[in-house]
């Protein structure tokens, strides 16, 4: 288990007119089972965490499979622990929703 630095990821943020924020974080293809992301929610305009949906790419840059990531929020920081079913060296995508 190792932390994946956000600076090594591709991050896209969308702000909806209704106050909903969507953040998509794509890890490099070196992500392993049990690795984790530490996300300061305020850096992405999120005050209240709502949901996280995870996927991994079974065929790189092609087929995405939905999986359950474990999440926890402590003092405004979201920790996302990657699934244990995808195997090693797979690109993971965490899609996070929250309100601003």
C-alpha positions as CSV (number, residue, x, y, z in Angstrom):
1,X,0.0,0.0,0.0
2,X,1.4,3.3,-1.1
3,X,0.0,6.8,-1.5
4,X,-0.4,7.9,-5.1
5,X,0.5,11.5,-5.4
6,X,-2.1,13.7,-7.0
7,X,0.6,15.4,-9.0
8,X,1.1,12.0,-10.8
9,X,-2.6,11.9,-11.7
10,X,-4.8,13.5,-14.3
11,X,-7.5,15.6,-12.6
12,X,-10.6,17.2,-14.2
13,X,-13.1,19.3,-12.3
14,X,-16.6,20.3,-13.3
15,X,-18.7,22.8,-11.4
16,X,-22.5,22.6,-11.9
17,X,-24.8,25.6,-11.6
18,X,-26.6,23.7,-8.8
19,X,-23.6,23.7,-6.5
20,X,-22.6,20.1,-7.4
21,X,-18.9,19.6,-8.0
22,X,-17.6,16.6,-10.0
23,X,-13.9,15.7,-9.8
24,X,-12.4,12.9,-11.9
25,X,-9.0,11.6,-10.9
26,X,-7.1,9.2,-13.2
27,X,-4.1,7.4,-11.7
28,X,-1.1,6.3,-13.7
29,X,-1.1,2.7,-14.9
30,X,1.2,1.8,-12.0
31,X,-1.6,1.8,-9.4
32,X,-1.8,-1.4,-7.3
33,X,-4.4,-3.0,-5.0
34,X,-4.5,-1.1,-1.7
35,X,-2.8,2.0,-2.9
36,X,-4.6,5.2,-1.9
37,X,-5.3,8.8,-2.8
38,X,-5.5,11.6,-0.3
39,X,-7.6,14.5,-1.6
40,X,-8.1,17.8,0.2
41,X,-11.7,18.5,-0.7
42,X,-11.5,22.3,-0.4
43,X,-8.8,22.4,-3.1
44,X,-11.5,21.3,-5.5
45,X,-14.3,23.5,-4.2
46,X,-16.0,20.7,-2.2
47,X,-17.5,21.4,1.2
48,X,-19.6,18.3,1.6
49,X,-18.5,14.9,0.1
50,X,-21.4,13.0,-1.5
51,X,-20.2,10.0,-3.5
52,X,-17.3,8.2,-5.1
53,X,-17.5,5.8,-8.0
54,X,-14.4,3.8,-8.9
55,X,-13.3,2.0,-12.1
56,X,-10.2,0.3,-13.4
57,X,-9.2,-0.3,-16.9
58,X,-9.1,-4.0,-17.7
59,X,-7.7,-3.1,-21.2
60,X,-5.7,0.1,-20.9
61,X,-7.4,3.2,-22.2
62,X,-10.4,1.1,-23.3
63,X,-12.6,-1.1,-21.1
64,X,-13.6,0.4,-17.8
65,X,-14.9,-1.9,-15.0
66,X,-16.8,-0.4,-12.1
67,X,-15.5,-1.4,-8.6
68,X,-16.0,-0.3,-5.0
69,X,-13.3,1.9,-3.6
70,X,-13.2,2.4,0.2
71,X,-13.6,6.0,1.3
72,X,-13.3,8.0,4.5
73,X,-13.4,11.8,5.2
74,X,-11.4,13.2,8.1
75,X,-11.2,17.0,8.7
76,X,-12.0,17.9,5.1
77,X,-9.6,15.3,3.5
78,X,-11.0,12.4,1.5
79,X,-9.0,9.2,1.5
80,X,-9.8,6.8,-1.4
81,X,-8.4,3.3,-1.1
82,X,-8.2,1.4,-4.4
83,X,-10.1,-1.9,-4.8
84,X,-8.5,-5.2,-4.3
85,X,-9.9,-6.9,-7.4
86,X,-8.2,-5.2,-10.3
87,X,-4.7,-6.5,-9.8
88,X,-1.4,-4.6,-10.0
89,X,-0.3,-1.9,-12.5
90,X,-3.8,-0.8,-13.6
91,X,-5.0,2.7,-14.3
92,X,-7.8,3.5,-11.8
93,X,-10.4,6.3,-12.1
94,X,-12.1,7.8,-9.1
95,X,-15.1,10.0,-9.8
96,X,-16.1,12.1,-6.8
97,X,-19.1,14.3,-6.2
98,X,-19.7,16.9,-3.6
99,X,-21.4,20.2,-2.9
100,X,-19.7,23.5,-2.9
